[in-house]
Amino acid sequence: MDKVSEMYGTNVFNEKTMKERLPKETFKELEKTIQDGKPLNIKIANAVAHAMKVWAIEKGATHFTHWFQPMTGVTAEKHDSFIEPRNDGTVIMSFSGKELIKGEPDASSFPNGGLRATFEARGYTAWDPTSYAFIKDGVLCIPTAFCSYTGFALDKKTPLLRSMEAINKQALRIVKLFGHDDVKSIKTTLGPEQEYFLVDKEYYEQRKDLIYTGRTLFGAMAPKNQEMEDHYFGTIKSRVQKFMNELNEELWKLGISAKTEYNEVAPAQHELAPVFSTTNIAVDHNQLTMEIIQRVAKKHGLVALLHEKPFEGINGSGKHNNWSISTDTGINLLEPGETPSENAQFLLMLAAIIKAVDEHQDLLRLSVATAGNDHRLGANEAPPAIISIFLGDELTSILESIENDTPYIEGEHEYMRIGASVLPNFQKDTTDRNRTSPFAFTGNKFEFRMPGSALSVAQPNIMLNTVIADALQEYADILENAEDFDTTLHQLIQETLRNHKRIIFNGNGYDDSWIEEAKARGLLNLKTTVDALPYSILPENIELFERQGVLSKDEILSRYEIMMEEYTKILNIEALTMVDMAKKQILPSIIRFEKELADTILLKASVSQSLPVGYEASTLEAISNELEQANEALLTLQSDLDKLHAIDNFELAAAYVRDRIIPAMDALRKPCDKLEMLTGSEYWPFPTYGKLLFGII
């Protein structure tokens, strides 16, 4: 492998490359667009396009694409070649500023929630110059936003960029009040951790459920799972390490700062974590990371599962959303400093976040609501569906002293003394970590632990940016007109804590008592996607997004419809897959095993009536009973699916899936998993959990 420093970013048209290839004045103008949002004129765009084309061709690219993120949850691209025919039968390689700035995909063929009819096809992609272009598989990829002919956002990037502008605007007002007149812009930053499972490709290809849905719909527990806790941080198998090495190289070439890799808690589960970057770039990078994880895995005879809960009974996979906010002068606004009790700017930002999270629990919960994540939340190190904030002992004590107007007595820093003289003493953190908390303060950032592994992190960051921007706007309006700034500031923080302290919880989120306590506090417990999504269209939430200029009412309504329909479609596919596997694989295999047992009983009886048939008879009886239950459950699920397909209202359909289809799927799985335990392994029609989880040698 080449030196990482030489390899890093070689497939990215980044600032270093632009400085080398663009005229000095052109680069300055482009930099103003990237840093300050200044509009880009066509003359500059043409110069950038030419340099970008020459660079890409030198790298072996023959095509370009506007790379965008529609509401499908994955990325989209339409490739156009650089060639332009000439009259003499030859071609030239051409790429204009107009082609760089604007593309035109079909807007009606992507999820649009009724914003576009089939006959209204025109849509546009618009270059996002703040996210560098890159080369992937010999194609120049230009990160873009995607909107309809009528100007509605049809993607996840457009509202994300709008939310970043909203929080920049309001946070600037706040820092100016604290004397930071040199600050020109404030950006949120993000470091999304990515969890995933790896399974052997041979086993994957024998399971229809993994192929069609990304998760196992049937499967009895293996004799060993994660109870020994020996996989977490364990030695990485050589085959997996080779995959990780190539994955790192591919990511580094694209300027994606893959930093940390290790075995996660569950067998066959792994994690990759990047270095923080600006939020919209981090979102782009995470979409690329998911794609490249899957592509590189196949080259090593593996398949990467990004589903939130691919295996029942063990850890699911999340995507911890590490969120922070910093100025262009290098100040992290969530850095408490040496004495957080005296850092008024930090305490105001903290108060704004507490207020925003408490007032908009519904929006944060629905931002991570998917059919897959519903399986994951609430167990195996995934946080519960109840939103709360973990601050730790020191910050909680500081806030209590402010709320009660009592002095805060700072404790001395403790040092860890482990007991062996050869080991160094080191300073102990002021608070422990809480793996059950949905939203935890972890030093100079908040870790939103609820997003699932397959989710685009655009959605939770749109919500975070918007609700915090709204709280900051309210604070700025008050403080800018305060006669006594210090007194008003103190009262504002104090009032926030008194009104919103219910959202702070430092305890065990898995404890059953927390459910009752949260209810008593007035916190929401939105257990499923169907419970959560309707909150997006409440009048007060529509007003919030319109007030901050992030989403219009029509865009919100369309996204509500898209997400509800997506939930229904996913579960419909899963249920149909279960029916197919049960009818064509499981039940016929069981019948063959039953026949062998029955034949054996008859054969023994024909030899001698005294030959024991206890095992055969008891096993045959148990299998027959479970088979009958499986058949009844199968018929019920088929009937429920027929009724679902007759419902033409997306809200009613989603509710029916939650209330009828999912219980019917569970009822079918239960006897089938029992049958797996009763049936001879040579008769079971597809690889078991044992092979999937422990099959990579």
C-alpha positions in Angstrom: 0.0 0.0 0.0 1.2 3.5 -0.8 1.7 5.9 2.0 -1.6 7.0 3.3 -0.7 10.7 3.0 0.1 10.2 -0.7 -3.0 8.2 -1.3 -5.4 10.3 0.7 -7.9 12.3 -1.5 -6.3 11.3 -4.8 -9.7 10.8 -6.3 -11.2 14.0 -5.1 -11.2 17.4 -6.8 -10.4 19.0 -3.5 -9.0 22.4 -2.4 -5.4 21.3 -3.0 -6.2 20.1 -6.6 -8.3 23.2 -7.3 -5.4 25.5 -6.2 -3.1 23.7 -8.6 -5.4 23.7 -11.6 -7.5 26.8 -11.4 -6.4 30.4 -12.2 -5.8 32.2 -8.9 -8.8 34.6 -9.3 -11.1 31.8 -10.3 -10.1 29.8 -7.2 -10.7 32.9 -5.0 -14.2 33.3 -6.4 -15.0 29.7 -5.9 -13.7 29.8 -2.4 -16.1 32.7 -1.6 -18.9 30.5 -2.8 -17.8 27.6 -0.7 -17.1 29.6 2.4 -19.6 32.4 2.3 -22.4 31.1 0.0 -21.7 33.7 -2.7 -23.5 32.9 -6.0 -21.3 31.4 -8.7 -21.4 33.1 -12.2 -21.3 31.1 -15.4 -17.8 32.3 -16.3 -16.3 30.9 -13.1 -18.4 27.7 -13.5 -17.0 27.2 -17.0 -13.4 27.5 -15.8 -14.1 25.1 -12.9 -15.8 22.6 -15.3 -12.9 22.7 -17.7 -10.3 22.0 -15.0 -12.5 19.3 -13.5 -12.9 17.6 -16.8 -9.1 17.6 -17.6 -8.3 16.3 -14.2 -11.0 13.5 -14.4 -9.9 12.4 -17.9 -6.3 12.2 -16.6 -7.6 9.9 -13.9 -9.3 7.7 -16.6 -12.8 9.0 -16.3 -15.0 9.0 -19.5 -18.3 10.0 -17.9 -19.7 12.4 -15.4 -22.8 12.3 -13.2 -24.8 14.5 -10.9 -24.7 12.4 -7.7 -27.7 13.0 -5.6 -29.7 11.6 -2.6 -33.4 11.2 -3.4 -35.9 10.1 -0.8 -35.1 6.4 -1.5 -32.5 6.5 1.2 -29.7 5.6 -1.3 -27.9 7.7 -3.9 -28.7 8.1 -7.5 -26.7 8.8 -10.6 -27.2 9.1 -14.4 -23.9 8.9 -16.4 -23.2 11.1 -19.4 -20.0 10.8 -21.4 -17.7 13.7 -22.0 -17.7 13.1 -25.8 -19.2 15.6 -28.2 -19.5 14.5 -31.9 -18.0 16.7 -34.6 -18.9 17.1 -38.3 -15.9 15.2 -39.5 -16.9 12.0 -37.6 -14.5 12.6 -34.7 -15.3 13.6 -31.1 -14.0 16.0 -28.6 -14.1 15.7 -24.8 -16.4 18.5 -23.5 -17.8 19.5 -20.2 -19.4 23.0 -19.7 -20.2 25.1 -16.7 -23.9 24.7 -17.5 -23.5 20.9 -17.3 -21.6 21.3 -14.0 -24.2 23.5 -12.4 -27.4 21.8 -13.6 -28.6 18.3 -14.5 -32.1 17.1 -15.4 -33.2 13.7 -14.1 -36.8 12.4 -14.1 -38.6 13.9 -11.0 -41.7 11.7 -11.2 -39.9 8.4 -11.0 -38.4 9.0 -7.6 -40.5 9.1 -4.4 -42.2 12.5 -4.3 -45.3 12.1 -2.1 -47.6 13.5 -4.7 -45.5 16.6 -5.6 -45.1 15.3 -9.2 -47.4 13.3 -11.4 -46.1 10.8 -13.9 -46.8 13.3 -16.8 -44.9 16.0 -14.9 -41.5 14.5 -15.2 -39.0 17.5 -15.2 -36.7 17.8 -12.2 -33.3 19.4 -11.6 -30.0 18.6 -9.9 -28.0 21.5 -8.7 -24.3 21.4 -7.9 -23.3 21.7 -4.2 -19.9 23.3 -4.5 -19.3 22.9 -0.7 -18.9 19.1 -1.2 -16.0 18.2 -3.4 -16.5 16.3 -6.7 -14.9 12.8 -6.8 -14.1 9.9 -9.1 -15.8 6.6 -8.5 -15.6 3.6 -10.8 -14.2 5.8 -13.6 -17.0 8.3 -13.4 -16.7 12.0 -12.2 -19.3 12.4 -9.5 -20.6 15.8 -8.8 -22.5 16.1 -5.4 -25.8 17.8 -6.1 -29.2 18.8 -4.6 -32.4 17.5 -6.3 -35.6 19.5 -6.8 -38.7 19.4 -8.9 -39.6 21.7 -11.8 -41.8 23.7 -9.3 -38.9 24.1 -6.9 -39.8 21.6 -4.2 -37.0 19.6 -2.6 -37.2 16.0 -3.6 -34.0 14.9 -1.8 -32.3 14.8 1.6 -29.5 17.3 0.9 -31.6 20.4 0.1 -33.3 20.6 3.5 -30.0 19.7 5.2 -28.3 22.6 3.6 -31.2 24.9 4.5 -31.0 23.7 8.1 -27.3 24.4 8.2 -28.0 27.9 7.0 -30.7 28.3 9.7 -28.5 27.3 12.6 -25.6 29.4 11.2 -27.8 32.5 11.1 -29.0 32.1 14.7 -25.8 30.9 16.2 -24.0 33.9 14.7 -26.4 36.2 16.6 -25.5 34.4 19.8 -21.7 34.5 19.5 -21.8 38.1 18.5 -23.4 38.8 21.9 -20.4 37.3 23.6 -18.0 39.6 21.7 -16.9 37.2 18.9 -17.2 39.8 16.1 -14.5 38.1 14.0 -16.7 35.0 13.5 -18.1 35.0 9.9 -19.8 31.5 9.9 -20.7 28.7 12.1 -21.1 25.1 10.9 -22.4 22.0 12.5 -20.0 19.0 12.3 -20.7 15.3 12.3 -18.9 12.0 12.9 -21.3 9.2 12.1 -20.1 5.8 13.3 -21.1 2.9 10.9 -22.0 -0.5 12.2 -22.5 -3.5 9.9 -22.4 -7.3 9.8 -20.3 -9.5 7.5 -21.5 -12.9 6.3 -20.1 -15.4 3.9 -21.4 -14.8 0.4 -22.1 -18.5 -0.2 -24.4 -18.6 2.8 -26.1 -15.3 1.9 -27.0 -16.5 -1.5 -28.9 -19.4 0.0 -31.2 -17.2 2.0 -34.1 -15.4 0.2 -34.8 -13.2 3.3 -31.3 -11.7 3.2 -31.4 -11.2 -0.5 -34.8 -9.5 -0.6 -35.0 -7.8 2.8 -31.5 -7.5 4.2 -32.5 -9.4 7.4 -33.3 -12.9 8.5 -37.0 -13.5 8.8 -36.5 -17.0 10.2 -33.8 -18.4 12.4 -33.4 -20.2 15.7 -30.7 -19.0 18.1 -27.3 -20.6 17.7 -25.8 -22.6 20.6 -23.4 -19.6 21.1 -24.2 -16.0 20.4 -22.7 -13.0 22.2 -23.1 -14.1 25.8 -19.4 -14.7 26.2 -18.7 -11.1 25.2 -15.6 -12.3 23.4 -16.2 -10.7 20.0 -16.1 -7.0 21.2 -12.7 -5.6 20.4 -11.5 -9.1 19.7 -8.8 -10.1 17.3 -10.0 -9.3 13.8 -10.0 -12.4 11.6 -7.4 -12.3 8.7 -10.1 -12.5 6.0 -12.0 -9.6 7.6 -8.8 -7.6 8.1 -8.0 -7.9 4.4 -11.4 -6.6 3.6 -10.9 -3.7 6.1 -7.5 -2.8 4.6 -9.0 -2.5 1.1 -12.0 -0.6 2.4 -9.7 1.9 4.1 -7.8 2.4 0.9 -10.9 3.0 -1.2 -12.3 5.4 1.4 -9.0 7.3 1.8 -8.7 7.8 -1.9 -12.1 9.5 -1.8 -11.0 11.8 1.1 -13.1 9.9 3.6 -11.2 9.9 6.9 -11.9 6.3 8.0 -10.2 6.4 11.4 -11.3 3.5 13.7 -12.2 -0.1 13.0 -13.0 -3.0 15.3 -15.2 -6.0 16.1 -18.5 -4.9 17.6 -20.4 -6.8 20.3 -22.3 -9.3 18.2 -20.5 -12.1 16.4 -19.8 -11.1 12.7 -20.5 -7.4 13.6 -18.0 -4.6 13.0 -17.8 -0.8 13.2 -16.0 1.9 11.2 -15.8 5.5 12.5 -14.6 8.6 10.7 -13.0 11.8 11.8 -15.5 14.7 12.1 -16.3 16.9 9.1 -18.9 19.5 8.1 -22.3 18.0 8.3 -23.3 17.9 4.6 -19.9 16.5 3.6 -20.2 13.9 6.4 -23.6 12.9 5.1 -22.2 12.5 1.6 -19.2 10.5 2.9 -21.4 8.2 4.9 -23.6 7.4 1.9 -20.4 6.6 0.0 -19.1 4.6 2.9 -22.1 2.3 3.0 -21.9 1.8 -0.8 -18.2 1.0 -0.7 -18.5 -1.3 2.3 -20.9 -3.4 0.3 -18.9 -3.3 -2.9 -15.5 -4.2 -1.3 -17.1 -7.0 0.8 -18.2 -8.8 -2.4 -14.6 -8.7 -3.7 -13.6 -10.8 -0.6 -16.4 -13.3 -0.9 -18.4 -11.5 1.8 -21.7 -9.6 2.0 -22.1 -6.6 4.3 -25.5 -6.4 6.0 -26.5 -2.8 6.8 -29.9 -3.6 8.2 -30.6 -2.4 11.7 -31.6 -5.9 13.0 -30.4 -8.6 10.7 -30.4 -11.3 13.4 -33.1 -11.8 16.1 -31.9 -11.9 19.7 -28.4 -10.2 19.4 -27.2 -6.7 18.9 -28.6 -4.7 16.1 -26.6 -2.1 14.2 -26.7 1.6 14.7 -25.1 4.7 13.3 -24.2 6.9 16.3 -24.6 10.5 15.2 -21.9 12.5 16.9 -23.0 16.2 16.5 -21.2 19.4 17.4 -21.0 23.0 16.3 -18.0 25.2 15.7 -17.1 28.7 14.4 -14.8 29.4 11.4 -12.3 30.7 13.9 -12.0 27.3 15.5 -14.2 27.6 18.6 -16.2 24.5 19.5 -19.4 25.9 21.0 -19.9 22.7 23.0 -16.5 22.7 24.6 -17.1 23.3 28.3 -13.5 24.5 29.0 -11.6 24.0 32.2 -14.4 25.5 34.3 -17.7 24.9 32.6 -19.6 26.5 35.5 -18.0 29.8 34.4 -18.4 29.4 30.7 -21.6 31.3 30.0 -21.5 30.9 26.2 -21.3 27.1 26.6 -24.1 27.0 29.2 -26.4 29.0 27.0 -25.7 26.6 24.0 -26.3 23.7 26.4 -29.6 25.3 27.6 -30.7 25.8 24.0 -30.1 22.2 23.2 -31.9 21.0 26.3 -34.9 23.2 25.4 -34.9 22.1 21.7 -34.7 18.4 22.5 -37.4 18.6 25.1 -39.8 20.6 23.1 -39.3 18.5 19.9 -38.9 15.0 21.2 -41.4 14.0 18.5 -39.2 15.3 15.7 -36.0 13.6 16.9 -37.8 10.3 17.4 -39.5 10.4 13.9 -36.2 11.4 12.3 -34.9 7.9 13.0 -38.2 6.0 12.5 -38.0 3.2 10.0 -39.3 -0.3 9.8 -35.9 -1.7 10.5 -35.1 0.5 13.4 -38.3 -0.4 15.1 -36.8 -3.9 15.6 -33.6 -2.5 17.1 -34.6 0.2 19.6 -34.9 -0.7 23.3 -32.5 -3.6 23.7 -29.0 -4.9 23.1 -27.3 -1.6 23.6 -29.7 0.3 21.4 -31.4 3.2 23.3 -35.2 3.1 24.0 -37.7 4.9 21.9 -38.1 7.5 24.7 -36.0 10.6 24.0 -33.9 11.8 27.0 -30.6 13.6 27.5 -27.6 12.2 29.4 -25.3 15.0 30.8 -23.4 13.2 33.5 -22.9 14.1 37.1 -20.7 17.3 36.8 -22.9 19.1 34.2 -26.1 18.0 36.0 -24.7 19.4 39.3 -23.8 22.7 37.6 -27.2 23.1 36.1 -28.9 22.3 39.4 -26.9 25.0 41.1 -27.9 27.5 38.4 -31.5 26.5 38.7 -31.6 26.8 42.5 -29.2 29.8 42.7 -26.8 27.9 44.9 -23.0 27.9 44.7 -21.4 25.2 42.7 -18.5 23.6 44.4 -16.1 22.2 41.9 -14.7 18.8 42.8 -11.0 18.0 42.4 -9.9 16.0 39.4 -9.5 12.4 40.2 -6.7 10.2 38.9 -7.1 6.5 38.1 -4.8 4.4 40.2 -5.1 0.9 38.8 -2.9 -0.8 41.3 0.2 -2.0 39.3 3.1 0.4 39.7 4.3 -0.2 36.1 1.0 1.3 34.8 0.6 5.1 34.6 -1.9 7.1 36.5 -4.2 9.2 34.3 -6.9 11.7 34.9 -10.4 10.3 35.3 -13.2 11.7 33.1 -15.7 13.8 35.0 -18.6 11.4 34.0 -19.1 7.9 32.9 -20.7 6.9 29.5 -24.3 5.8 29.2 -24.9 3.4 26.4 -28.7 3.4 27.0 -29.1 7.1 26.5 -30.6 8.3 23.2 -28.8 11.7 23.3 -25.7 11.8 25.4 -23.2 14.6 26.0 -19.7 13.1 25.5 -17.2 15.8 26.3 -17.5 18.4 23.5 -20.3 16.9 21.4 -23.7 15.2 21.6 -24.0 11.5 20.6 -27.4 10.8 19.1 -27.5 7.0 19.4 -30.9 6.3 17.9 -30.2 6.3 14.1 -30.1 2.9 12.5 -27.2 1.6 10.5 -29.0 1.8 7.1 -30.4 5.4 7.7 -29.2 8.4 5.8 -28.0 10.7 8.6 -29.3 13.7 6.7 -32.7 13.3 8.4 -31.6 13.4 12.1 -29.3 16.3 11.4 -32.0 18.3 9.6 -34.1 17.9 12.7 -31.2 18.7 15.1 -30.1 21.8 13.2 -33.7 23.1 12.8 -34.9 22.7 16.4 -31.7 24.1 17.9 -31.7 27.0 15.5 -35.3 27.8 16.6 -34.2 27.8 20.3 -31.2 30.0 19.5 -33.5 32.4 17.6 -35.7 32.8 20.7 -32.7 33.4 22.9 -31.1 35.9 20.5 -34.4 37.9 20.3 -34.5 38.2 24.1 -30.8 38.9 24.7 -30.4 41.4 21.9 -33.0 43.6 23.6 -31.9 43.0 27.2 -31.2 46.0 29.3 -28.9 44.0 31.7 -27.3 41.3 29.6 -25.8 39.2 32.4 -28.9 39.2 34.5 -31.1 38.3 31.5 -28.7 35.6 30.5 -28.7 34.0 33.9 -32.5 34.2 34.1 -32.9 32.7 30.6 -30.7 29.7 31.4 -32.4 29.3 34.8 -35.9 29.4 33.3 -34.9 26.9 30.6 -33.7 24.4 33.2 -36.8 24.8 35.3 -39.1 24.3 32.3 -37.2 21.5 30.6 -35.2 19.5 33.2 -37.6 16.6 32.7 -35.7 15.6 29.6 -32.4 15.1 31.6 -32.0 11.5 32.7 -28.7 9.9 33.7 -30.0 6.5 34.7 -30.6 3.1 33.0 -32.8 3.5 30.0 -33.5 -0.2 29.9 -35.0 -0.3 33.4 -38.8 -0.9 33.3 -39.3 1.7 35.9 -37.9 4.3 33.4 -41.0 3.8 31.2 -43.3 4.7 34.0 -41.1 7.6 35.2 -40.9 9.0 31.7 -44.6 8.8 31.4 -45.0 10.7 34.7 -42.5 13.3 33.3 -44.7 13.8 30.2 -42.1 12.3 27.8 -43.3 10.6 24.6 -42.9 6.9 24.1 -43.4 6.5 20.3 -42.7 2.8 19.9 -43.2 2.4 16.2 -42.7 4.3 13.0 -46.4 4.5 12.5 -46.8 6.1 16.0 -44.0 8.6 15.3 -44.5 9.8 11.8 -47.8 11.6 12.2 -46.1 14.1 14.5 -44.3 15.5 11.5 -47.5 17.1 10.1 -48.7 18.7 13.3 -49.4 22.4 12.7 -46.8 23.6 15.2 -44.1 21.5 13.5 -45.0 22.7 10.0 -44.8 26.2 11.4 -41.4 25.5 12.9 -39.9 24.3 9.6 -41.5 27.1 7.6 -40.3 29.7 10.2 -36.7 28.4 9.8 -36.9 28.1 6.0 -36.1 24.4 6.0 -39.2 22.7 4.6 -42.5 24.0 3.2 -45.8 22.6 4.2 -46.1 20.8 0.9 -42.6 19.3 1.3 -43.4 18.1 4.8 -46.7 16.5 3.7 -45.0 14.7 0.8 -42.2 13.4 3.1 -44.8 12.1 5.5 -46.6 10.2 2.7 -43.3 8.9 1.3 -42.1 7.6 4.7 -45.4 6.0 5.6 -45.6 4.3 2.2 -42.0 3.1 2.6 -42.8 1.5 5.9 -45.7 -0.4 4.4 -43.7 -1.5 1.3 -40.8 -2.8 3.4 -43.1 -4.9 5.6 -45.1 -6.1 2.6 -41.9 -7.3 0.9 -40.9 -9.0 4.2 -44.2 -10.7 4.6 -44.3 -11.9 1.0 -40.8 -13.3 1.5 -41.9 -15.2 4.6 -44.8 -16.7 2.8 -42.6 -17.7 -0.1 -39.9 -19.3 2.1 -42.4 -21.1 4.3 -44.5 -22.5 1.4 -41.6 -23.4 -0.9 -38.8 -24.3 1.4 -39.6 -24.8 5.1 -42.8 -26.8 5.0 -41.8 -29.1 2.2 -38.5 -29.8 3.9 -40.3 -30.6 7.2 -42.6 -33.0 5.4 -39.7 -34.9 4.0 -38.2 -35.3 7.5 -41.6 -36.3 8.8 -41.7 -39.0 6.1 -38.3 -40.4 7.2 -39.4 -40.6 10.8 -42.7 -42.3 9.9 -40.9 -44.7 7.6 -38.4 -45.5 10.3 -41.2 -46.2 12.8 -43.0 -48.6 10.3 -39.7 -50.3 9.4 -38.9 -51.0 13.0 -42.4 -52.3 13.6 -42.1 -54.7 10.6 -38.9 -56.1 12.1 -40.1 -56.4 15.7 -42.9 -54.8 17.7 -40.5 -54.7 20.7 -38.0 -52.3 19.0 -38.2 -48.9 20.7 -39.4 -45.9 18.6 -39.6 -43.3 21.4 -37.4 -40.7 19.7 -39.0 -41.1 16.3 -42.5 -41.0 17.7 -42.1 -38.1 20.1 -40.2 -36.1 17.5 -42.8 -36.8 14.8 -45.5 -35.7 17.2 -43.7 -32.5 18.1 -43.0 -31.7 14.5 -46.5 -32.4 13.4 -47.9 -30.1 16.1 -45.6 -27.2 15.1 -46.2 -27.8 11.4 -49.9 -27.5 11.9 -49.3 -24.2 13.8 -47.0 -23.0 11.1 -49.6 -23.8 8.4 -52.4 -22.0 10.3 -50.1 -18.9 10.8 -49.2 -19.1 7.1 -52.8 -19.0 6.0 -53.5 -16.1 8.4 -50.6 -14.1 7.0 -51.7 -14.7 3.4 -55.2 -13.6 4.3 -54.0 -10.5 6.0 -51.8 -9.6 3.0 -54.8 -9.9 0.7 -56.6 -7.4 2.9 -53.6 -5.1 3.0 -53.4 -5.0 -0.7 -57.1 -3.9 -0.9 -56.4 -0.8 1.3 -55.8 2.3 -0.9 -55.1 4.8 1.9 -51.4 5.0 2.9 -52.1 5.9 6.6 -54.6 3.1 7.0 -52.3 0.7 5.2 -49.4 1.5 7.5 -51.5 1.1 10.6 -52.8 -2.3 9.3 -49.2 -3.4 8.8 -48.3 -2.4 12.4 -51.4 -4.0 14.0 -52.0 -7.1 11.8 -49.1 -7.9 9.4 -46.3 -7.8 12.0 -48.1 -9.9 14.6 -49.0 -12.4 11.8 -45.3 -12.5 10.7 -44.2 -13.2 14.3 -46.8 -15.9 14.6 -45.4 -17.6 11.5 -41.8 -17.3 12.6 -42.3 -18.8 16.1 -43.3 -22.4 15.0 -40.8 -22.3 12.1 -37.9 -21.5 14.4 -39.0 -24.4 16.7 -39.1 -26.7 13.7 -35.6 -25.7 12.9 -34.5 -27.0 16.3 -36.4 -30.3 15.8 -35.4 -31.1 12.2 -32.3 -32.9 11.0 -29.7 -30.3 9.7 -29.5 -32.0 6.3 -33.2 -31.3 5.8 -33.2 -27.6 6.8 -33.4 -25.7 3.5 -31.0 -22.8 4.2 -28.0 -21.8 6.4 -28.7 -21.4 10.1 -27.6 -18.6 12.4 -24.6 -20.6 13.4 -23.3 -20.7 9.9 -24.1 -17.1 9.2 -22.6 -15.7 12.4 -19.6 -18.0 12.7 -19.0 -19.0 9.1 -16.2 -16.6 8.3 -13.0 -18.4 9.1 
